[in-house]
């Protein structure tokens, strides 16, 4: 796993792709849980957990000196947070 991280191209676009893919996976799991567990029908904050996974991912890439990938993940995190905010407000 570490070798694959080292071979990734240090690009903001790669980070943006990773930063959008990981929350999409975890937010789809959260969506499934919210719609299939009656007790959690009002638990929209599970989506925040899906977005917060990016913080750990970003930390991992900064640890291996992939700053541009980390910046892309940070940009994707802000984009996902904006989408969540728009979902809650509108």
SVG drawing of the C-alpha trace seen along z (x, -y; Angstrom):
<svg xmlns="http://www.w3.org/2000/svg" viewBox="-38 -27 46 29">
<polyline fill="none" stroke="black" stroke-width="0.4" points="0.0,0.0 2.8,-2.4 4.5,-1.7 1.4,-2.6 1.1,-5.9 4.7,-6.7 4.1,-6.0 1.1,-8.3 1.7,-11.4 1.8,-14.4 -1.0,-16.4 -3.9,-18.4 -6.2,-16.7 -5.3,-13.2 -6.1,-14.6 -9.4,-16.1 -10.4,-12.7 -9.4,-10.8 -11.1,-13.5 -14.4,-13.1 -14.3,-9.3 -13.8,-8.5 -16.7,-10.6 -18.9,-9.4 -18.4,-5.8 -18.9,-6.6 -21.8,-8.9 -23.6,-6.3 -23.1,-3.9 -24.6,-6.5 -27.5,-7.1 -28.2,-3.4 -28.1,-3.3 -30.3,-6.4 -33.0,-5.0 -33.0,-1.4 -32.8,-1.9 -36.0,-3.5 -34.3,-4.9 -31.8,-6.9 -34.2,-8.6 -33.2,-12.1 -29.5,-11.4 -28.2,-13.5 -25.0,-14.2 -23.8,-10.7 -22.9,-12.4 -20.4,-14.6 -18.7,-11.3 -18.3,-10.4 -16.7,-13.8 -14.5,-13.7 -12.8,-10.6 -10.9,-13.0 -9.1,-14.5 -7.4,-11.2 -6.7,-10.6 -5.2,-14.1 -3.0,-13.5 -1.7,-10.3 -0.7,-12.0 1.0,-14.9 3.0,-12.3 4.4,-10.9 5.3,-14.3 2.5,-14.4 1.4,-18.0 -0.4,-18.6 -2.5,-15.5 -3.3,-16.7 -4.3,-20.1 -6.6,-18.5 -8.2,-16.4 -8.7,-19.6 -10.4,-21.3 -12.7,-18.3 -13.5,-18.4 -14.6,-22.0 -16.6,-21.2 -18.4,-18.3 -19.0,-20.5 -20.6,-23.1 -22.8,-20.5 -23.9,-19.2 -24.6,-22.8 -26.7,-23.4 -28.5,-20.0 -29.4,-21.1 -30.4,-24.6 -32.3,-24.2"/>
</svg>
